[in-house]
Amino acid sequence: MKIAMIGTGYVGLVSGVCFSDFGHEVVCVDKNPEKIKMLAAGQVPIFEPGLDALIEKNVAAGRLSFSTDLAAAVDGAEAVFIAVGTPTRRGDGHADLSYVMAAAEEIARAITGYTVVVTKSTVPVGTNRQVKQVIAKANPKADFDVASNPEFLREGAAIDDFMRPDRVIVGVQNERAAEVMAEIYRPLFLRDFPIVTTDLESAEMIKYAANAFLATKITFINEIAALCEKVGADIKQVSKGMGLDGRIGNKFLHAGPGYGGSCFPKDTKALARIGQDHAVPMQITETVIKVNDETRRRMVDKITDMMDGQLAGKTVAVLGVTFKPNTDDMREAPSLTIVPALIGAGAKVRVVDPQGRREGEALLPGVQWVEDAYKAAQKADAVVILTEWNEFRALDLKRLAKKMAHPALADLRNIYSARDAKRAGFLRYVSIGRSDYIAESV
Ligand SMILES: NC(=O)c1ccc[n+]([C@@H]2O[C@H](COP(=O)([O-])OP(=O)(O)OC[C@H]3O[C@@H](n4cnc5c(N)ncnc54)[C@H](O)[C@@H]3O)[C@@H](O)[C@H]2O)c1
C-alpha cells in the first residue's frame, strides 16, 4: 500500500517507519525542513531505541522516504495519516486542533483517487467528523473516507509497542475504509493482535479514556504514598500487595514525582474540558490533574526539608531530567517544575541526563550540565534522582557519598532504600511513601 504520514514527530516517525517495515511504501512528511534534512541524511531527530536501524533498513529497501512536499506524498496514496501535534490550547485547556485542521485542508487539495484520511493524533470526540467536513469543503470532488486510529505507543519502547500492540483501534464509518485499514494492519492481524473496529466517536473516546485512566492509576498510588509517609507504611510493599490482585495489576503502580510527558498532562486537561462542554464534568480526571500538580510541589518540599529548609548557596545534583527514561522528550517533565524551584530558592543545580541535554538546555536555564553522576556529586550538598535511567539504577552509592560535601540523597523513584543509603555513608535519605533516614549525628 502507498501511505503518506503527515507529521514526523515521535508518533508519525515511529508509525511511518513501522508501516514501511510491514512492507508498505511510506513517505513521511514534515513541514519542518530541518527534520526532513536530518532524516534524509540518515540522522534521527529524536532518541528512540532501535529506530535508527529500522529507518536504515527500510530506506535501503526503497520503501521509506522523507519529504516536505505534502502534495506529492498524498498524490496517489491509498491512506494518508495525520500525526501532527495536538498540544494544549493556550488559555482554556482544550486540545489545539489547528495543526490537524491545517493538515486536513492541505491533504484535501492534494487527494487523487479514493483515499482514507486517518487521524492518528489524539483528538477530542467529533474531530474526525470535522476533518471530513474540512476536506469536503476544501475539495468537494475528493473521493475519500475518514478513519480514527489513535496511537498507544510509549516513548522509549515505541517500536515494540507498535509492532506488538495490546490492541489496534480503528474507527470507521463504512466497510470500504475498514478494508483499507485492515490491509494496512494485515501483518498484525495475521499474528493475532486484536484489531478493534469501532465507530469514529468511540475510537476517539477510547484514547482519552485510556490515558485518563492510566494517569489516575499513577496519581492514586502517589496519593497513597503521601499517606504511607504519615502512617509509617511502605509504598513499595503496598504497591506489590495491591498489584498482585489480578483486577488491579502491577503496572503504573510505582509512586514517583507525578506524571509528565507529551500525553497525560494535555490529554487529561482536554478530557476535563470535553466533559465541561457537555455538562458531564469529569470529576475524577479534574481531581487527578490537581493532585498531580500538588505531587510535584510536594517533591520540592521534600528536597527542601531534607536540607533543613536551606537551599541558598547549596549545590544540588539532579540525576535525570527527561520525563521518563529512554527518551529525550522533556515535555511536561517533572524536572521543569522541580529544577526551577530549586534554583529559585538559591541552589546551584548540576544536571546529568543521558539524552536530555539537547532539549533541556533551553528549558532549564541556569543549570550546569555534567557528564556523569559522580562528577555532579563532587562537593555537592544533595543528590536528587528524578528519572530512573538504567545508569542511575546501579550507582555505586559509597563512591557517590564520598564525593559529596554533605551526603544527602532524595530518591524520587524509590530505586534504593534507607538501608542502602545508610550503609553507603549517606547521612540523609528521603524517598516516596517510605520512612526517611536521618543519621543520629546530623
Ligand atoms: N508522543 C507520544 O508518546 C504519543 C503517543 C500516543 C499519541 N500521541 C499523539 O500523537 C500526536 C503527535 O504527537 P508527537 O509527540 O508525535 O508530536 P510532535 O510534536 O513530536 O510531532 C508533530 C510533528 O508534526 C509536524 N507538523 C505539524 N503540522 C504539520 C503539517 N501541516 N504538515 C506536516 N507536518 C506537520 C511538526 O513539525 C512536528 O514535527 C499528538 O496528538 C499526540 O497526542 C503521542
PDBQT file of the ligand as one rigid body, heavy atoms in Angstrom, charges set to zero:
ROOT
HETATM    1  N1  LIG A 501       4.427  11.177  21.901  1.00  0.00    +0.000 N 
HETATM    2  C1  LIG A 501       3.746  10.109  22.276  1.00  0.00    +0.000 C 
HETATM    3  O1  LIG A 501       4.219   9.248  23.022  1.00  0.00    +0.000 OA
HETATM    4  C2  LIG A 501       2.326   9.907  21.779  1.00  0.00    +0.000 A 
HETATM    5  C3  LIG A 501       1.681   8.675  21.990  1.00  0.00    +0.000 A 
HETATM    6  C4  LIG A 501       0.394   8.494  21.509  1.00  0.00    +0.000 A 
HETATM    7  C5  LIG A 501      -0.259   9.529  20.850  1.00  0.00    +0.000 A 
HETATM    8  N2  LIG A 501       0.372  10.726  20.659  1.00  0.00    +0.000 N 
HETATM    9  C6  LIG A 501      -0.341  11.783  19.916  1.00  0.00    +0.000 C 
HETATM   10  O2  LIG A 501       0.192  11.842  18.599  1.00  0.00    +0.000 OA
HETATM   11  C7  LIG A 501       0.174  13.182  18.109  1.00  0.00    +0.000 C 
HETATM   12  C8  LIG A 501       1.578  13.599  17.687  1.00  0.00    +0.000 C 
HETATM   13  O3  LIG A 501       2.416  13.586  18.847  1.00  0.00    +0.000 OA
HETATM   14  P1  LIG A 501       4.004  13.693  18.743  1.00  0.00    +0.000 P 
HETATM   15  O4  LIG A 501       4.533  13.517  20.115  1.00  0.00    +0.000 OA
HETATM   16  O5  LIG A 501       4.494  12.804  17.655  1.00  0.00    +0.000 OA
HETATM   17  O6  LIG A 501       4.140  15.238  18.258  1.00  0.00    +0.000 OA
HETATM   18  P2  LIG A 501       5.433  16.020  17.779  1.00  0.00    +0.000 P 
HETATM   19  O7  LIG A 501       5.230  17.410  18.190  1.00  0.00    +0.000 OA
HETATM   20  O8  LIG A 501       6.667  15.272  18.187  1.00  0.00    +0.000 OA
HETATM   21  O9  LIG A 501       5.367  15.938  16.174  1.00  0.00    +0.000 OA
HETATM   22  C9  LIG A 501       4.428  16.580  15.379  1.00  0.00    +0.000 C 
HETATM   23  C10 LIG A 501       5.085  16.895  14.033  1.00  0.00    +0.000 C 
HETATM   24  O10 LIG A 501       4.102  17.339  13.109  1.00  0.00    +0.000 OA
HETATM   25  C11 LIG A 501       4.668  18.311  12.269  1.00  0.00    +0.000 C 
HETATM   26  N3  LIG A 501       3.591  19.051  11.603  1.00  0.00    +0.000 N 
HETATM   27  C12 LIG A 501       2.666  19.874  12.152  1.00  0.00    +0.000 A 
HETATM   28  N4  LIG A 501       1.815  20.338  11.213  1.00  0.00    +0.000 NA
HETATM   29  C13 LIG A 501       2.210  19.771  10.043  1.00  0.00    +0.000 A 
HETATM   30  C14 LIG A 501       1.735  19.843   8.693  1.00  0.00    +0.000 A 
HETATM   31  N5  LIG A 501       0.667  20.582   8.360  1.00  0.00    +0.000 N 
HETATM   32  N6  LIG A 501       2.383  19.163   7.745  1.00  0.00    +0.000 NA
HETATM   33  C15 LIG A 501       3.467  18.405   8.062  1.00  0.00    +0.000 A 
HETATM   34  N7  LIG A 501       3.953  18.301   9.290  1.00  0.00    +0.000 NA
HETATM   35  C16 LIG A 501       3.333  18.954  10.271  1.00  0.00    +0.000 A 
HETATM   36  C17 LIG A 501       5.527  19.128  13.209  1.00  0.00    +0.000 C 
HETATM   37  O11 LIG A 501       6.522  19.862  12.523  1.00  0.00    +0.000 OA
HETATM   38  C18 LIG A 501       6.118  18.014  14.108  1.00  0.00    +0.000 C 
HETATM   39  O12 LIG A 501       7.356  17.552  13.608  1.00  0.00    +0.000 OA
HETATM   40  C19 LIG A 501      -0.407  14.025  19.253  1.00  0.00    +0.000 C 
HETATM   41  O13 LIG A 501      -1.782  14.189  19.047  1.00  0.00    +0.000 OA
HETATM   42  C20 LIG A 501      -0.155  13.167  20.490  1.00  0.00    +0.000 C 
HETATM   43  O14 LIG A 501      -1.097  13.405  21.498  1.00  0.00    +0.000 OA
HETATM   44  C21 LIG A 501       1.650  10.937  21.105  1.00  0.00    +0.000 A 
ENDROOT
TORSDOF 0
